[in-house]
Amino acid sequence: MIHINLLPSELETNATPVNPAIPIVAPAVLILVIFLIPLWIKQKGTHKHLQIDSAALKSELERYQPIINQVEALEAQKLQLGNRKNIIQQLESERLRYPQFMDDFVKLLPGNLWLTNLTTVSQPGSNNLQVGMDLIALDNYAIADLISNLETSQIFSDIDMGTLNATQQAEGGQTISFHINTMYKRMNPVPDATKKS
């Protein structure tokens, strides 16, 4: 086979053959770049706008920070004052409990009987006092009068009397010591405690 080249030698090039995939891929890449560039520009603008907004919000927060700190300090003071108020109200409500208790108890105590020890335990969430008392009486009538007074007073309940211990005195008389546990409840209004002789 004979090969005849009809082109002049000036036009003859040593070009390599073109890959047939390049003409297909090149327009697709160009179209993709054309669509991506505006999207990238838009995202860049949005990012810059968000940075500006973030900086503005930070500066506004810094401007309001002293006010926020002051509000938080006032809230802490309000909580502390609320706690103090509750304590004062609790103390105010309890202020007269023991004077009223002693006033009521002394009214019920017979003359020939005396108290040597008194303990009270406040019952949480109620007006009740658990009362324990050590007493000394000169005779059995004083003990009977005290028990009767406590039972009829309507402010003492659950009366539990311990053992009686008689002791001879050097003068020839005797004393009787004993212990009583009871529950005291001040009712409003409360009937006056009355005592027998």
C-alpha positions in Angstrom: 0.0 0.0 0.0 1.2 3.4 -0.9 0.7 6.3 1.3 0.4 9.7 -0.5 0.5 12.9 1.6 -1.2 15.7 -0.4 -0.7 18.3 2.3 2.2 20.6 2.0 4.9 20.0 4.5 4.3 23.3 6.4 0.9 22.2 7.4 1.9 18.8 8.5 2.0 18.7 12.3 3.1 16.1 14.7 -0.1 16.4 16.8 -1.2 13.6 18.9 -4.7 12.3 18.3 -7.5 13.8 20.5 -9.1 11.5 23.0 -12.8 11.2 22.1 -13.8 11.5 25.9 -12.4 15.0 26.2 -15.0 16.7 24.0 -17.8 15.1 26.0 -16.4 15.7 29.5 -15.2 19.3 28.9 -18.6 20.8 28.3 -20.0 18.9 31.4 -17.2 20.3 33.6 -17.8 23.8 32.2 -21.5 23.6 32.8 -20.8 22.3 36.4 -18.4 25.2 37.0 -20.9 27.7 35.7 -23.5 26.4 38.2 -21.1 26.0 41.1 -19.5 29.5 40.9 -22.8 31.4 41.7 -23.6 28.9 44.4 -20.2 29.3 46.0 -20.5 33.1 45.7 -23.9 32.9 47.4 -22.6 30.7 50.2 -19.6 33.0 50.7 -22.0 36.0 51.0 -24.2 34.1 53.5 -21.1 33.2 55.5 -19.9 36.8 55.6 -23.4 38.0 56.5 -23.6 35.4 59.4 -20.2 36.5 60.6 -21.4 40.2 60.6 -24.6 39.1 62.5 -22.6 37.1 65.0 -20.2 40.0 65.7 -23.2 42.3 66.1 -24.9 39.8 68.5 -21.6 39.5 70.5 -21.3 43.2 70.8 -24.9 43.5 71.9 -24.4 40.7 74.4 -21.4 42.5 75.8 -23.4 45.7 76.0 -26.2 43.9 78.0 -23.8 41.8 80.1 -23.7 44.2 83.0 -27.5 44.3 83.1 -27.7 40.5 83.0 -25.2 40.3 85.8 -27.2 42.8 87.8 -30.4 40.9 87.2 -28.7 37.6 88.3 -27.4 39.4 91.5 -30.9 40.7 92.2 -32.4 37.2 91.7 -29.8 35.8 94.2 -30.7 38.5 96.7 -34.4 37.9 96.1 -33.9 34.1 96.9 -31.9 35.0 100.0 -34.5 37.5 101.2 -37.2 34.9 100.5 -35.4 32.4 102.7 -34.9 35.0 105.4 -38.6 35.9 105.2 -39.6 32.2 105.6 -37.4 31.8 108.6 -38.8 35.0 110.2 -42.4 33.8 109.5 -41.6 30.4 111.0 -40.0 32.1 114.1 -43.0 34.4 114.3 -45.5 31.6 114.2 -43.5 29.7 116.8 -42.8 32.7 119.0 -45.7 32.3 121.4 -45.8 28.5 121.4 -43.6 28.0 124.5 -45.0 30.9 126.5 -48.5 29.6 125.8 -47.4 26.0 126.7 -45.9 27.2 130.0 -49.0 29.3 130.8 -51.3 26.4 130.1 -49.2 23.9 132.0 -48.8 26.1 135.1 -52.5 26.6 135.3 -52.9 22.8 135.5 -50.1 22.2 138.1 -51.5 21.6 141.6 -49.9 23.5 144.5 -48.4 20.5 146.3 -46.5 19.3 143.3 -43.4 20.7 141.5 -41.5 20.1 138.3 -37.9 19.0 138.4 -37.3 18.5 134.6 -39.2 19.3 131.5 -38.3 18.4 127.9 -40.2 19.2 124.7 -39.8 18.0 121.2 -41.6 19.9 118.4 -43.5 17.7 115.9 -42.6 18.7 112.4 -45.5 20.0 110.3 -47.9 20.3 113.2 -48.6 22.4 116.3 -47.9 19.4 118.6 -45.2 19.2 121.3 -44.1 15.9 122.7 -43.6 16.7 126.4 -41.7 14.7 129.0 -41.6 15.9 132.6 -40.2 14.7 135.9 -42.3 15.7 138.9 -42.3 15.4 142.7 -45.5 15.3 144.7 -46.1 15.5 148.4 -49.0 13.0 148.3 -51.1 10.9 145.9 -53.9 13.5 145.8 -51.5 15.9 144.0 -50.7 13.2 141.4 -54.4 12.4 140.9 -55.2 16.1 140.5 -52.5 16.6 137.9 -53.6 13.6 135.8 -57.2 14.7 136.0 -56.3 18.3 135.0 -54.3 17.1 132.0 -57.1 14.7 130.8 -59.8 17.4 131.1 -57.7 20.2 129.6 -58.4 19.3 126.0 -54.9 20.5 125.1 -53.0 17.5 126.5 -53.5 14.0 125.2 -51.8 10.6 125.2 -50.9 10.9 128.9 -48.5 8.2 129.9 -47.4 8.1 133.6 -44.3 6.2 134.7 -43.7 4.4 137.9 -44.1 6.1 141.3 -41.0 6.2 143.5 -41.7 7.1 147.2 -38.8 8.6 149.2 -38.8 9.2 153.0 -37.6 12.6 154.1 -35.5 13.3 157.2 -38.3 15.4 158.6 -40.6 12.4 158.6 -42.6 13.1 155.5 -42.4 11.5 152.1 -42.2 12.6 148.5 -43.3 10.8 145.4 -41.3 11.2 142.2 -42.6 10.2 138.8 -42.3 10.8 135.1 -45.1 11.7 132.6 -45.1 11.7 128.8 -47.8 13.6 127.0 -48.7 15.4 123.8 -49.5 19.1 123.9 -51.6 20.7 121.1 -52.6 24.3 121.2 -55.9 24.6 119.4 -57.3 27.9 118.1 -59.4 29.0 119.8 -58.5 27.0 122.9 -60.6 26.7 126.0 -58.9 28.0 129.1 -57.0 25.3 131.0 -58.6 24.8 134.4 -57.1 23.2 137.4 -58.4 21.5 140.5 -57.5 23.2 143.8 
